[in-house]
């Protein structure tokens, strides 16, 4: 499967950069340091080249909050499943830290 995200309408796909990352493991969109320009309706686009099928999720609204008083404690998620890999093959491990 291949995951891409679009913003507000097709075919405005999210450009991946230092702030935005799409996990090809689970399809999640991660945005670091949300900005006012991130406001909009997001939809996940999943495609499978092997069966030439694509689907869109329902739109998910994102409304950035300007309340600077909210501070979240640092949090590192440490729930990992066993990962198996064949010798000589590549493996991708993902780790995300949250907080400010």
C-alpha positions in Angstrom: 0.0 0.0 0.0 1.0 3.6 -0.6 -0.3 6.5 1.5 -0.6 10.1 0.6 -2.6 12.9 2.1 -4.5 15.7 0.4 -5.6 19.1 1.7 -9.0 20.4 1.0 -9.5 19.0 -2.5 -8.1 16.6 -5.1 -5.4 16.8 -6.4 -3.8 19.1 -3.8 -1.4 16.5 -2.1 0.6 17.5 1.0 4.2 18.2 0.1 6.4 16.3 2.5 9.1 18.5 4.1 10.9 18.9 7.5 7.5 19.6 9.2 5.3 17.0 7.5 5.9 13.2 7.3 3.6 10.3 6.2 4.3 7.0 7.7 4.3 4.3 5.0 3.8 1.7 7.8 0.4 2.9 9.1 -0.5 5.9 6.9 -0.5 8.4 9.7 0.3 12.0 8.8 2.6 13.7 11.3 3.0 17.5 11.4 5.6 19.1 13.6 5.1 22.6 14.8 1.6 23.2 13.4 1.2 26.6 11.7 -2.0 28.6 10.8 -1.5 27.6 7.2 -2.1 23.9 8.2 -5.8 24.7 8.7 -8.0 22.7 6.4 -9.7 19.4 5.7 -7.4 16.4 5.2 -8.1 13.2 3.5 -5.9 10.1 3.3 -5.4 8.6 -0.2 -4.4 4.9 -0.2 -3.4 3.1 -3.3 -2.3 -0.4 -4.2 -0.3 -0.7 -7.4 -0.6 -4.5 -7.4 -4.4 -4.4 -7.7 -4.7 -0.9 -9.3 -7.2 0.2 -6.6 -7.3 3.5 -4.8 -9.5 4.9 -2.0 -10.0 8.2 -0.1 -10.8 8.6 3.5 -13.5 11.0 4.7 -12.2 14.5 5.3 -10.7 15.2 8.7 -10.8 18.9 9.8 -7.7 20.5 11.4 -8.2 23.8 13.2 -4.9 25.1 14.7 -5.4 26.7 18.1 -3.6 29.9 18.9 -3.7 29.5 22.7 -0.1 29.7 23.7 -0.9 29.0 27.3 -1.3 25.3 26.6 2.0 23.5 27.2 2.3 19.7 26.9 4.9 17.7 28.7 7.4 15.8 26.7 6.3 12.3 25.9 8.1 9.5 24.1 5.9 6.6 23.0 7.5 3.3 23.6 5.1 0.7 22.4 6.8 -1.4 19.8 5.8 -4.6 18.2 8.4 -7.3 17.4 10.1 -6.5 14.1 11.3 -9.2 11.8 13.7 -8.6 8.9 15.5 -10.9 6.4 19.2 -10.8 6.5 20.6 -8.4 3.8 17.2 -6.6 3.5 16.3 -3.0 4.6 14.1 -2.3 7.6 12.6 1.0 8.7 12.0 1.8 12.4 10.0 4.8 13.4 10.2 6.7 16.7 8.2 9.9 17.5 8.7 12.2 20.4 5.9 14.6 21.4 5.9 17.7 23.5 7.4 21.2 23.8 
